[in-house]
Amino acid sequence: MLKMNPQQVALVIRDCGLMPYSDALTLQMALCAQRQVDAIDNTVLIVEHPPVITLGARKSENKLKSDDAALDAAGVECLVVGRGGGTTAHNPGQLVFYPIIKLKSLKRGVTEYIRELEGIGIALLAEAGVACQQRKGLPGLWVGDKKIASIGVQIKKWVTFHGMAINLNNDLSIFDHIVPCGLDGVKMTSASLETGRPVDMDAAKKRLAKLCNETWRQASGQIRTQEC
């Protein structure tokens, strides 16, 4: 396979629509392996997931409130994954993006990358009419003491995968089954709950793609948008 010129890195945005979490994870791992050897450009997957709870690499932060029978009855899948962070949940109306980025190609460190994820989320939510903040030592975004976006990343050979989930229109009752990110007492919120109006998901996806482009596209590169 022809390798890309690492000095001419494009950014590819892939809209995956509603995709099962396991399928998205398989795709991320394949793309991560390809990006490690410069077989593809930096890529961002934008996706919504059917109801699913994921358990992260830190076992102490994986806290479920419901047993398997209750989750099955609610139609919620439960999976163990290798990303950082603790228990989180995804469902339709939550906008998720997974950057597959070789950090060295953009001269980024891990801390800078996490701050950029948060910056993208802050800008996207501001567009939806929600002011949110970072909290020291707690990755993700907050509206006061309520959490509106979660971050969990994994990095292999300096290539990122997993990413950020932003609550826009999703049913927050899914979080009743877990202790979000292992933080006792945390309440979750969404853009629609905070503003009292729904968010246009198609417009949010376009805005997210633009923000990713502004953050990660090299001046010498290009941006391409395609479906999964």
Number of C-alpha atoms within 10 A of each C-alpha: 8 7 12 15 12 16 11 14 23 23 24 23 25 19 19 17 16 15 16 17 22 13 10 21 16 11 13 21 16 11 20 27 16 17 23 18 14 19 17 23 26 26 27 24 25 26 24 24 22 18 20 20 23 20 25 23 18 15 12 12 20 21 19 19 11 12 9 12 9 12 18 12 8 12 12 19 17 18 13 12 15 14 19 19 24 23 30 26 26 26 24 20 24 24 24 24 25 23 25 28 25 26 19 12 18 16 9 16 11 13 8 12 18 18 14 16 20 22 17 20 24 22 17 20 24 13 13 20 15 19 17 21 18 17 12 7 6 13 19 26 27 21 18 12 14 15 21 26 26 23 23 23 18 15 17 12 13 18 21 25 26 24 21 24 26 26 25 26 21 22 17 19 9 18 19 14 20 22 21 24 26 21 15 11 10 13 16 19 23 26 24 18 17 16 12 9 12 16 19 12 15 9 11 17 19 14 16 22 25 15 17 22 19 13 14 24 19 17 10 9 14 14 20 13 14 10 10 14
